[in-house]
Amino acid sequence: MSEAITTIDVQGKLPKVASGKVRDLFAVDDNTLLFVASDRISAYDVIMENGIPGKGALLTQMSIFWFNYLPKHVSGLRTHYISSTLPSPISSLTTFQDRSMQVQRLRIIPIESIVRGYITGSGWSEYKKSGTVNGIKMPAGLVEGQKLPQPLWTPSTKAELGDKDENISPEKARKIIANPTIAARVEELSLQIYEAAAKHAESVGIVLADTKFEFGLDEKDEVVLVDEVLTPDSSRFWPQDTWEQNLGKAQPSFDKQFLRDWLTSNGLKGKEGVKVPEDIVQQTAAKYREACEKITGKSA
């Protein structure tokens, strides 16, 4: 297995704008950013000491697939994606070729726009305590992993690096966004994108349980889909053929839930400085690769 790339070094040829849990952002010009996906992996808002080799390239391949697919299936959807070519100042740094995207530079809307089609994760934890998900009253008698009557828009705060996102009610998200028209468009697009993506995922044998989107605004305040989209880092993907028989318990998955489960079972949830053992690294990489190949229809 190749070595994980956890540090993105463009040799000073582009100014760095920001560094996230996985991606480093560089300025190409006033209107364009370069997103470079490292092989870093985080769980429970903590970055692991070691990465997952090839992960950044897989995430980028999946995001590019969705950025091309979704506008054809969601009316009026715009994305920030421009191209996968490296800008001329770093065109010789071929290590970054498969893990980079040039994207439109936009003002970021300060929430995480999450859609849940199934009850699991933090939504399930809240439901067991109060019968609600993000403050939304749910039907009685749901079991873990059950499909919801309809997909829910369940936003969260967009925390700074090192802090934790907080689930919030749709009403609170609308207050954070502050513009009712923009808030309504974010909710509408999130649900429409989820529906289109879930339909494609189902066609290749995957249940899209939930996912996180981010949006930006252009100079005309038009809402634009940004960041990565519908990858194992931002979504829960379950095998469709075993979903029903696993109702009421944790589902097997094609995403980082495998790593989360390992952390939890070893008492490492939320701990800093965790080095993931090689067998867990390899199994996580295999999960990501399988998800990528099923979703895109291409070998990874």
N, C-alpha and C positions, 0 to 999 in steps of 0.2 A: 504494500500500500504506500502511495506517495506521502510525502510529509505535508502536514497541515500548514497552510499559510495563515498565520494569525496577526501578522503585522504587515500593513500595506505601506510600502515605501516607493513613492514616485520620484525619489531622488531630487526633490525640490523643484521639479519641473512644472508643477501646478500647485497653487496655494490651497491648503486644506481649509475647508469650511466647517466641517463637523466630523465627529467620530461617534458612532453609535455602538450598540452591542455587537452588531455584525458588520455593518457597512461603514466605510469611510467616504466622505463626500469632498470633492475637490471642485474648484471653480475653473471652468473652461473659458468662459467669458461672462459678461454681465447677464446673459440670458440663459446660460447652459451650465449644468452641473454634470460631473462624472460620478456615478455611484459605483463603488468597487466593493463587492461582497467578499469578505474574508471567510476563513473556515472556522472563525470563532463560533461557539455555541453557548447560549444562555438558557437557564431554566430557573423558574421562580425568581426572575429578575436579577440573577447572579450569573456572571460570565465564568465559565469553567476555565481552569488553568491551561488545558490543552484543547485543541480544536478537532474537527472531524474532517479528514482529508477529502478534498473535492467538493465539500458542501457548498461553498460559495458559488462554484460554477453550476451546480445543480439548481440552486435557488434562482440564479440569473436566467438559466435556460427556461425554468418554469414560469418566471415572471414575464419573460419576453413572449412565451407562448400565450399567456393570458392577455397581455397588452395588445396582442394582435387579434385574439379571438373575441374578447368581450365587446369591443365597439360594434362588431357585426351582429351581436345578439342583444344589446341593450341600447335602446333608441337614445340618441343624443349624447352618449357617453364619450367624454374626451379623457385621454390619459397623458401623462407627462413624458412618455417614452418617445425618444427620437431615433436612436440607433444603437447598435452594439459595437460599433467601431471605436477604436481608441483614438482620441484626439492627437494631432500631429506631434505635440511636445513629448508624448510618451508612447508613440506608435512602435518604438523598438522594444518596449517592455512587454514582451509577448506573454509573460506569466499572467498578466492581468486581462488578456484578450477574452477569455471565456467567462469572466466573472465581472464584466463591466458593462454599464449602460450610460449613454449620454441622455440626459433628461432635461426637460424645461424647468427653469428656475421659477418657483412660485412662492406665494405666501401660504404657510401651512396652517390649516385649521386645527386648533389646539385640543382635539379629542381623538381617541381611538374609536373608530366606528365598527363595533362588533355586531355580527348577526349570528344568532343561534337557531339552528333548525332542529336540534336535539338537546335534551337536557343532560348535562354532564359538567365536570369541572367545577368552577366556582358557582355556576348557576345551580348545579345540583346541591352544593353545600348550603347555599342560601335557601333553596326550596325546602330542604329537610328541616331547617330551623323555623321558617316563617311562612312557607307556602307561596313565596314570591321569587321572582328572578329580576334583579335590578329594580326592586320595588314594585314590579308588575305582578298582580295577583294571578296565580296559575290554578288550573283545575286540580282538584284533590286526586290522590291515588296514582300520581305519575311514578314511574320507576326509573332508575338510572339508565341512561342511554335511549330512553323512549323518544320517538319523534313527536315534536310539539304540534299542536293543532294548526299553527301557522308559524313561519319564521318570525323571530323577535329581533327588533333593533335594541341592543343592550350595550350602550356605549360605556367607555371608561375614560378616566383622565389620562392625559398624555404626560407621563412623569419624566423628569430629567433623568439622565443616566445615573444609575445608582439608587434611584428612588423606585417606589413601587406604584404601578398603575392602580387606580381605585375604581371599582365598578360604581356607576352612577345611574340615576334614573334618566329616562329620556327628557324629562322636564328640566333636570339640572343641566344636561348637555345643551339643550336649547338656550338656556341662560348663558352658558359659557360661550357659545357661538355668537349670541347676542343679536343676530340678524335672523328674523323668522323665516324669510324666504330662503336664505342659505341653509339654515337648519333643516327645513323641510326637504330641500333638494338632497342634502347629505343622507337623510333617512331614506328617501325614495330610491336614490341610486344604490345605496347599500343593499336594500332588499332586492332590487332588480338584479344587481350583479350576483348576489348570493343565489337567486333562483336560476339564473343562466348557468352559473358555475356548477351548482348541484346537479343540474340536468346532465351536463357533460360528464361530471364525475360518475354519476350513476350509469352512464352508457359504457364506462370502462370498468365497472365493478367496484366503485368506491362510494362510500357514504361521506358526504361533506357535512360533518356534525356542526361545526361552527368555524368562523373565520374573522379576521380583523382587517379592516381597510383604513387607509389614511387618505385624506383629501387636501387639496390646495386650492387657492384662488388665483386666477389670472388678473390682468389689469382691468378687465371688465367685470370682475367678481363672479366669473363663471366657475362652477365647481368642477375640479379636475381630479381624477384618480391618480394617486402618487405612491411613492415608496415601492416596496415589493408587493406582490399580490398573489394570494392563494397558493402559498408554498407550505411545506411542513413546519416552517418556523412560525407561520401566522395562522395556521389552520389545524383542525383535527380531521384527519382522514382515516376512515375505518373500512375494513374489508366488507363489502356488501353481503357476501355469501355467509358470513358468520354473525352478522349484526343481530338478527332476531334471536338466535339461540343464546346470545350473551346479554340479553336484556336483564337489568337488575344488578349488573356487575360491571367492572371496568372492561372496556372493549379493547381487543388488540388493535394496533394502529400503525400507520405508515409515517408517523411524525415523531416529534421529540417527546411524546408522552412516554415512550419506552425509556428515555433517559430520566424523565421526571420520576417514573416508578422506581427506577434503580436508586435514585437519590433518596426518595422517601423510605424505601425498605431498608436503607443503610443509615438512616438517621441523619442524612446530609441535606435535607431540604432547607434552602435558604442560606446555607453555610458558604462562606467565602473560601477561596483557595483550594477548591476541590479539583484533584487530578483524576480524570475518568480513566479507568483501566482499559487496556487495549481491546479486550473482547467486547466491552460495551461500546467503545469507539467503532469497531468494525460492524457490530450489529446495528448501531444507529446509522452508520453510513449506508448500509444495505437497505434499511427502511427508506431513507431519503431517495436512494437511487431507484428503488421499486416504484415509489410514488411518482417520481419524475417520468419514468418510462411509461407508466400507465396513463398519466395525464397527457403527456405530449405525443405519445405514440412513437417516440424515437428512442434509440438506445442511448444510454448516458454513461 
